[in-house]
Amino acid sequence: MAGLEKVLEIYEQIWALNYALALIGWDSETYMPEGSAKERGEVTSVLETMKQRLYISQNLLSALEELEESAESDVEKGIVRVLRRTIKYYTAIPADLVKKEEKVVNEAKIAWRRAKKEANFSLFAPYLEEIVEINRKKAEYLGYEDHPYDALLDLYEEGATTRELESFFDSLIPPLERELKRILSSGWPQDHPLEEAPYREMDMETLNREILNLLGFDWGLMRIDRSAHPFTEGIGLYDVRITTWYHGKDFRRSLLATIHEFGHALYERQCDPKFWKTPVCGGVSLGIHESQSRFWENIIARSRAFASFLSPIVKHHLGIEASPDDLFYYFNLVRPSLLRVEADEVTYNFHIALRFEIEKGLIDGSIEVKELPSLWNQRMEEYLGVVPPDDSLGVLQDIHWSLGAMGYFPTYSIGTVVAAQIKEKMEKDLDLENLIEKGEFGPIREWLRERIHRWGAIYPPKELLRRSLGGGPDPEAFLNYVRGKYKW
């Protein structure tokens, strides 16, 4: 225990810096004045450098070696594993590159917002070129066996490789193309009058808040705000914040984003409190994190049972009279569309496959940043038969590259597939449909807490899935889900 106590005593300083950086990051995306970006970048680069120094300090390395020799419990072994991964990163990546990345992404976020607003990729391109170059350097410093993209994938999904994901998408996309053709030819609804139904923002905010209440949002430790792109910030175990957006019509856009982010927030909040201020507190990977948000968004909120539950609530808050059938088809329209965040669950993975292909090319040098707008449009037409009319609805639609995140997008498909596996497993233990229709979400939260959330990052993602679901990401589970649900 002495080794563990020593490690955690040193780690507390890192935890405090992470807390401060997370709070700063949330503020940057919500209330920070745009003109503050450069100064904010200076602040975060200094804090990141301080964090790096702590990770590679001899004090921590010595204490970790002592813990590694004596570690017996899964918790101790998990702490060693997580710290070793982070120390590897900070040892491999030079401090000046860490500092440069912080400064670039803080300015890039603002440039991305401006470029998106003006639908002008050229305003963002210089920043993206720097971000791509930084990520290429990171891949070389971190090392890889097969493809430079492997090094970046592993940062977000521990143990994932390019070859493994190529096989994953090869198993998912071709049969999904066949399912999409079947669904579209069957006459499944592609549009709905509710898409044009207007709402007052204050009414939509009240609706979102009631749904969060009913799902189990803890207002004493969580909050919701608005941002250009919905996200969740797990500042600490006792401070988790989400955002959503409002558009004035088509209320499902705001509601589904809110429920999606609730899934992320719940995962952060339901980690075992014993892990507070330790390296294993919080989600183990972004793929597992996305499985939680996609579970609540797709499996829960897009279900027939939820449509029955939601119908009177929508009438009360928005004055919209819609039957459960109306809401079900409205929430489950299937049509090729331009925006990933608003894609239906059938076409969603095509958006991720496109980004996976582009990111691989950017990192190995086979694709250049200047090619992206035309390449994006070409691939969208090939995958989904739609062509963006401008950069805002095309290559500029997602915030992630402006945050420096390369290797992140495949986790969305991993999460989408795992969410279907969770449904399969959960239905063996719970009468899921009945619970949703009655608005009894406690047993669902508890099932997720016991099987996935409470373990934090103790186990690597593949091991956690083996323990909780019996195996890793399985595209066939998602394909079966689509085949069973989309029958007209």
C-alpha positions in Angstrom: 0.0 0.0 0.0 2.9 2.3 0.7 3.8 2.4 -3.0 0.2 3.2 -4.0 -0.1 6.0 -1.4 3.1 7.5 -2.7 2.0 7.4 -6.3 -1.4 8.9 -5.5 0.1 11.6 -3.4 2.2 12.8 -6.4 -0.7 12.2 -8.8 -2.9 14.5 -6.9 -1.0 17.5 -8.4 -1.7 16.1 -11.9 -5.3 15.5 -11.0 -5.6 19.2 -10.0 -4.0 20.4 -13.2 -6.4 18.1 -15.2 -9.3 19.6 -13.3 -8.2 23.1 -14.1 -7.5 22.3 -17.8 -10.9 20.7 -18.1 -12.7 23.7 -16.6 -10.7 26.0 -18.9 -11.6 23.8 -21.9 -15.3 23.9 -21.0 -15.2 27.7 -20.7 -13.4 27.9 -24.1 -16.3 26.2 -25.8 -19.1 28.0 -23.9 -18.5 31.5 -22.5 -15.0 32.6 -23.4 -14.8 35.8 -25.5 -13.3 34.9 -29.0 -10.6 37.5 -28.6 -9.2 35.6 -25.5 -8.1 32.5 -27.5 -4.5 33.5 -27.9 -4.0 34.3 -24.2 -5.9 31.2 -23.2 -3.6 29.2 -25.4 -0.6 30.6 -23.5 -2.2 29.6 -20.2 -3.1 26.1 -21.2 0.3 25.5 -22.8 2.0 26.4 -19.5 -0.3 24.1 -17.6 0.2 21.2 -20.0 4.0 21.7 -19.7 3.7 21.6 -15.9 1.7 18.4 -16.2 4.2 16.8 -18.5 7.0 17.6 -16.0 5.1 15.9 -13.2 4.4 12.8 -15.2 8.1 12.3 -16.1 9.5 13.4 -12.7 11.8 11.0 -11.0 9.6 11.1 -7.9 6.7 9.6 -9.8 8.8 7.2 -11.8 10.4 5.8 -8.7 7.1 5.5 -6.8 5.5 3.8 -9.8 8.3 1.3 -10.0 7.8 0.5 -6.4 4.1 0.1 -6.9 4.6 -2.0 -10.1 6.7 -4.5 -8.1 4.1 -4.9 -5.4 0.9 -4.5 -7.3 -1.6 -7.3 -6.6 -5.1 -6.0 -7.0 -6.8 -5.2 -10.3 -7.0 -1.6 -9.1 -3.3 -1.3 -8.5 -2.5 -3.0 -11.8 -4.9 -0.6 -13.6 -3.3 2.4 -12.1 0.1 1.2 -13.2 -1.1 0.5 -16.7 -2.9 3.9 -17.1 0.1 5.8 -15.7 2.6 3.9 -17.9 0.6 4.8 -21.0 0.5 8.5 -20.1 4.2 8.6 -19.1 5.1 6.9 -22.4 3.3 9.7 -24.2 4.9 12.6 -22.2 8.3 10.9 -22.3 8.1 10.5 -26.1 6.6 13.8 -27.0 9.0 16.8 -26.5 7.8 19.6 -24.3 8.0 22.2 -27.1 5.6 20.1 -29.2 3.1 19.8 -26.3 3.3 23.6 -25.9 3.0 24.2 -29.6 -0.1 21.9 -29.9 -1.9 23.7 -27.1 -1.3 27.1 -28.7 -2.3 25.9 -32.1 -5.5 24.2 -31.1 -6.7 27.2 -29.0 -6.4 29.4 -32.0 -7.6 26.7 -34.4 -10.9 26.4 -32.5 -11.7 30.0 -33.1 -10.6 29.8 -36.8 -12.8 26.7 -37.3 -15.8 28.5 -35.9 -15.2 31.5 -38.2 -14.6 29.2 -41.2 -17.7 27.2 -40.5 -19.8 30.3 -40.2 -18.5 31.7 -43.5 -18.4 28.2 -45.2 -14.8 28.9 -46.1 -12.3 26.1 -45.6 -9.3 28.3 -46.5 -9.7 30.2 -43.2 -9.1 27.0 -41.3 -6.7 25.1 -43.7 -3.5 26.7 -42.4 -4.3 25.6 -38.8 -5.3 22.1 -39.9 -2.0 21.8 -41.8 -0.2 22.5 -38.5 -2.4 20.1 -36.6 -1.8 17.3 -39.2 2.0 17.9 -39.0 1.9 17.9 -35.2 0.0 14.6 -35.3 2.5 13.1 -37.8 5.3 14.0 -35.5 3.5 12.6 -32.5 3.1 9.3 -34.3 6.8 9.1 -35.0 7.7 10.0 -31.5 5.3 7.4 -30.0 6.2 4.7 -32.5 4.1 2.1 -34.2 4.5 -1.4 -35.8 2.5 -1.2 -38.9 0.9 2.2 -39.8 1.6 5.7 -38.2 -2.1 6.1 -37.6 -1.9 3.2 -35.1 0.0 5.5 -32.7 -2.9 8.0 -32.7 -5.7 5.4 -32.6 -4.1 4.0 -29.4 -4.4 7.4 -27.7 -8.2 7.2 -27.9 -8.9 3.5 -28.0 -6.2 1.5 -26.2 -4.9 -1.4 -28.3 -6.8 -0.4 -31.5 -4.9 -0.7 -34.8 -5.4 0.5 -38.4 -5.5 -3.1 -39.7 -8.0 -4.1 -37.0 -10.3 -1.2 -37.9 -10.0 -1.8 -41.6 -11.3 -5.3 -40.9 -14.0 -3.9 -38.7 -15.3 -1.5 -41.4 -15.0 -4.2 -44.0 -17.4 -6.3 -41.9 -19.7 -3.4 -41.3 -20.0 -1.2 -44.3 -20.8 -3.6 -47.3 -23.7 -5.3 -45.5 -24.9 -2.0 -44.2 -25.0 -0.7 -47.7 -27.3 -3.6 -48.6 -29.5 -2.8 -45.6 -29.7 0.8 -46.5 -30.8 0.0 -50.1 -33.4 -2.4 -48.7 -34.8 0.1 -46.2 -34.9 3.0 -48.8 -36.6 0.7 -51.4 -39.1 -0.5 -48.8 -40.7 2.9 -48.5 -39.5 3.6 -44.9 -40.1 7.3 -44.2 -37.3 9.7 -45.3 -39.0 12.9 -44.0 -41.7 14.0 -41.6 -43.8 17.1 -41.0 -42.3 17.5 -37.5 -39.0 18.5 -39.0 -40.6 21.8 -39.8 -42.4 22.2 -36.5 -41.1 25.4 -34.8 -40.5 25.8 -31.1 -39.5 28.5 -28.7 -36.0 28.0 -27.3 -37.2 28.5 -23.7 -39.8 25.7 -24.2 -37.2 23.4 -25.7 -34.8 24.1 -22.9 -37.5 23.2 -20.4 -38.3 20.0 -22.3 -34.6 19.0 -22.3 -34.4 19.6 -18.6 -37.4 17.5 -17.8 -36.1 14.6 -19.9 -32.7 14.9 -18.1 -34.6 14.8 -14.8 -36.4 11.7 -15.7 -33.3 10.0 -17.1 -31.5 10.6 -13.8 -29.4 13.8 -14.3 -28.0 14.9 -11.0 -28.4 18.7 -11.0 -26.3 19.1 -7.8 -23.2 17.7 -9.6 -24.1 18.3 -13.3 -25.2 21.1 -15.6 -26.2 21.8 -19.2 -25.2 24.8 -21.4 -25.2 25.5 -25.1 -22.3 25.4 -27.5 -21.6 25.4 -31.3 -21.1 21.6 -31.1 -22.7 19.5 -28.2 -20.1 18.0 -25.9 -19.5 16.6 -22.4 -16.7 17.8 -20.1 -16.0 15.5 -17.1 -14.2 18.1 -15.0 -14.2 15.8 -12.0 -16.2 13.0 -10.5 -18.4 15.6 -8.8 -18.5 18.2 -11.6 -19.7 16.9 -15.0 -21.1 19.3 -17.7 -22.9 18.8 -21.0 -24.0 21.2 -23.7 -26.6 21.1 -26.4 -27.8 23.3 -29.2 -31.1 24.9 -30.4 -32.3 25.5 -34.0 -35.8 26.9 -33.6 -37.4 23.9 -35.3 -37.0 20.1 -35.7 -36.9 19.5 -31.9 -35.3 16.0 -32.1 -32.0 17.7 -33.1 -31.7 19.3 -29.7 -33.3 16.5 -27.7 -31.2 13.7 -29.2 -28.0 15.7 -28.7 -29.0 16.3 -25.0 -29.7 12.6 -24.5 -26.5 11.6 -26.2 -24.4 13.8 -23.9 -26.3 12.5 -20.9 -24.9 9.1 -21.8 -21.4 10.4 -21.6 -22.1 12.3 -18.4 -23.6 9.3 -16.7 -20.5 7.2 -17.4 -18.3 9.8 -15.8 -20.6 10.2 -12.8 -21.1 6.4 -12.1 -17.4 5.6 -11.7 -16.7 4.0 -8.3 -16.1 7.0 -5.9 -13.2 5.0 -4.4 -11.3 5.9 -7.6 -11.7 9.7 -7.0 -8.4 11.5 -7.7 -6.8 8.4 -9.2 -5.7 7.8 -12.8 -8.5 5.2 -13.3 -11.4 7.5 -12.5 -13.5 8.1 -15.6 -14.1 6.3 -18.9 -11.5 3.9 -20.1 -11.6 4.8 -23.8 -13.6 6.9 -26.3 -15.1 3.8 -27.9 -16.6 2.7 -24.6 -17.6 6.3 -23.9 -19.4 6.5 -27.3 -21.1 3.2 -26.6 -22.8 4.9 -23.6 -23.9 8.0 -25.4 -25.1 6.0 -28.5 -26.9 3.6 -26.2 -29.0 6.4 -24.7 -29.4 8.2 -28.0 -30.2 5.2 -30.3 -31.3 2.2 -28.2 -33.3 4.3 -25.7 -34.4 7.5 -27.3 -35.1 6.1 -30.8 -37.2 3.2 -29.5 -40.9 2.7 -29.9 -41.2 2.6 -26.1 -39.6 6.0 -25.7 -41.9 7.5 -28.3 -44.8 6.4 -26.1 -43.2 7.8 -23.0 -42.3 11.1 -24.8 -45.6 11.9 -26.6 -47.4 13.6 -23.6 -44.2 15.4 -22.5 -43.8 16.9 -26.0 -47.4 18.0 -26.1 -47.1 19.6 -22.6 -43.9 21.6 -23.3 -43.9 22.3 -27.0 -47.7 22.2 -27.7 -47.0 19.6 -30.4 -49.6 16.8 -30.7 -47.8 13.8 -32.0 -48.8 10.1 -31.6 -46.2 7.6 -30.4 -46.1 6.3 -34.0 -45.5 9.8 -35.3 -42.6 10.3 -32.9 -41.1 6.9 -33.6 -40.9 7.5 -37.4 -39.8 11.1 -36.9 -36.9 9.9 -34.7 -36.0 7.1 -37.1 -36.1 8.7 -40.5 -33.6 7.0 -42.8 -32.1 9.1 -45.5 -28.5 9.9 -46.7 -27.7 13.3 -45.2 -24.8 15.7 -45.0 -24.2 16.0 -41.2 -22.7 13.2 -39.1 -24.2 14.5 -35.9 -27.7 14.4 -37.4 -27.4 11.2 -39.4 -29.8 8.4 -38.7 -28.4 5.3 -37.1 -28.4 3.4 -40.4 -26.3 5.9 -42.4 -24.2 7.2 -39.4 -21.4 4.7 -39.9 -20.8 5.7 -43.5 -19.8 9.2 -42.1 -17.3 7.6 -39.8 -15.8 5.3 -42.5 -15.2 8.4 -44.6 -13.4 10.2 -41.8 -11.3 7.0 -41.0 -10.2 6.9 -44.6 -9.3 10.6 -44.7 -7.4 10.6 -41.4 -5.3 7.6 -42.4 -4.4 9.4 -45.6 -3.6 12.7 -43.9 -1.3 10.9 -41.4 0.6 8.7 -43.9 0.8 11.6 -46.4 -1.3 10.2 -49.2 -3.8 13.0 -48.7 -3.0 16.7 -48.5 -5.1 19.2 -46.5 -5.7 21.3 -49.6 -7.5 18.3 -51.2 -10.0 17.9 -48.4 -13.0 19.9 -49.6 -13.1 18.2 -53.1 -12.2 14.8 -51.7 -14.8 15.1 -49.0 -17.5 15.9 -51.5 -16.4 13.0 -53.8 -16.5 10.5 -51.0 -19.8 11.7 -49.7 -21.3 11.1 -53.1 -19.7 7.6 -53.3 -20.8 6.6 -49.8 -24.2 8.3 -49.5 -25.1 9.8 -52.9 -25.2 13.4 -51.5 -22.9 16.3 -52.2 -22.4 19.2 -49.7 -23.3 22.5 -51.1 -20.6 24.3 -49.2 -17.7 23.7 -46.8 -19.8 24.3 -43.7 -22.0 21.3 -44.4 -19.0 19.3 -45.7 -15.5 19.2 -44.5 -15.9 21.9 -41.8 -18.9 20.3 -40.0 -17.0 18.7 -37.1 -15.0 20.4 -34.4 -12.6 17.5 -33.6 -9.8 18.4 -36.0 -9.6 21.9 -34.6 -9.1 20.3 -31.2 -6.1 18.4 -32.5 -7.9 15.1 -32.4 -6.8 12.6 -35.1 -7.6 9.0 -34.4 -10.8 9.9 -32.6 -13.5 9.4 -35.2 -13.4 5.5 -35.4 -14.4 5.4 -31.8 -17.9 6.6 -32.9 -18.5 3.4 -34.9 -17.0 1.3 -32.2 -19.4 2.8 -29.8 -22.4 2.5 -32.1 -21.7 -1.2 -32.5 -21.1 -1.8 -28.8 -24.4 0.0 -27.9 -26.2 -2.7 -29.9 -24.3 -5.4 -28.0 -25.3 -3.8 -24.7 -28.9 -3.9 -25.8 -28.6 -7.6 -26.5 -27.0 -8.4 -23.2 -29.3 -6.1 -21.1 -32.5 -7.6 -22.5 -31.5 -10.9 -21.0 -31.6 -9.3 -17.6 -34.2 -6.6 -17.9 -37.6 -6.0 -19.5 -36.0 -3.1 -21.3 -39.0 -2.0 -23.5 -41.4 -2.0 -20.5 -39.0 0.0 -18.3 -38.5 2.7 -21.1 -42.2 3.0 -21.7 -42.9 3.5 -18.0 -40.0 6.0 -17.7 -38.3 3.8 -15.1 -34.7 4.4 -16.0 -33.1 3.5 -12.6 -32.6 -0.2 -13.4 -31.0 0.7 -16.7 -28.6 3.1 -15.0 -27.8 0.5 -12.4 -27.1 -2.2 -15.0 -24.7 0.1 -16.8 -23.1 1.1 -13.5 -22.5 -2.5 -12.4 -21.3 -3.9 -15.7 -19.3 -0.9 -17.2 -19.3 2.4 -15.4 -18.1 1.6 -11.9 -14.9 0.0 -13.2 -13.5 3.2 -14.6 -10.3 2.6 -16.4 -9.1 -0.4 -14.4 -9.3 -2.8 -17.3 -8.3 -2.1 -20.9 -11.4 -1.6 -23.2 -11.2 -5.0 -24.8 -10.9 -6.7 -21.4 -13.8 -4.6 -20.0 -16.0 -5.7 -23.0 -15.0 -9.3 -22.5 -16.0 -9.1 -18.9 -19.2 -7.1 -19.3 -20.5 -8.3 -22.7 -18.6 -11.5 -23.5 -16.5 -10.1 -26.4 -15.2 -7.1 -28.3 -16.9 -4.9 -30.9 -19.1 -7.1 -33.1 -20.5 -5.5 -36.3 -23.0 -8.4 -36.6 -24.8 -7.2 -33.5 -25.5 -3.8 -35.0 -26.5 -5.3 -38.3 -29.0 -7.6 -36.5 -30.3 -4.6 -34.6 -30.9 -2.7 -37.9 -32.5 -5.8 -39.6 -34.9 -6.3 -36.7 -35.9 -2.7 -36.3 -36.2 -1.3 -39.8 -39.1 -3.4 -41.2 -41.8 -1.6 -43.0 
